[in-house]
């Protein structure tokens, strides 16, 4: 998924990331939280201890990956990005890169979708990459769009850590913006699109092309091989905001009659098929993630 700007409009919501003020600047300079602590709380050593405790590092050692180097790099406005390497701190040895930011959900002034969720305090997954740089793709484990290397198989554990942090901070939810169809697929068990029409569209595509593997699904969507039968046009993946709701207000929104009615109607009316001939030709060509 692409990194998000500090304030980026979606079709339904906006994420407002607070701008640092003079007092914050002085505080972060004196406490070093801006340059050395992820989310203003966690040092690289503390992150290592947590990753050991939940079994992530031991799982990687079982794959032959060790000698972990954990770095927290400051970026704009005392924002940080977490990078994890094995052996050396270069791209060829990079295992993970994560950028998280706290912010508030709000809606455009003209929107009246659900004013009750306005200003929900959330954690935004602005960027997350996990890979095994020492392993190549194979016919049995093909790459997905956007991937340079196979994954590490630790996404569920990392997501549990993110959710645990949100509960610790009493945040209202976790927000994700899936760049590719397979990103939304991997988050689908606990995340839902805020827009019920987008959620229905995503689920309808999954329903109608479920005979394909995940890699085939993602490449079919990414290469324009899915046809929207409602208007006989090529289906283009346009992402939107996904939310894992943690507070009652957000949870009730996704269970509301208005959300479910819109979802059910759109889901029932949507039909998608694979352009088999086009997809066959594309599958015979080498794919560039």
Secondary structure, DSSP 8 states (H G I E B T S, - for coil): -----SEEE-SS-EEE-----HHHHHHHHHH-HHHHSBTTTB-HHHHHHHHHHTTHHHHHHHTT---EEEEEEE-GGG-EEEEEEESSSSGGGEEEEEEEEEEEEE--TT--S-GGGTTEEEEEEEEEEE--TT----SSS---TT-SS---S-HHHHHHHHHHHHHHTT-SEEEE--SSHHHHHHHTTT-EESSHHHHHHHHHHHHHTTTS-HHHHHHHHHTT-EEETTTTEE-------EEEE-SHHHHHHHHSHHHHHHHHHHHHH--EEE-HHHHHHHHTS----
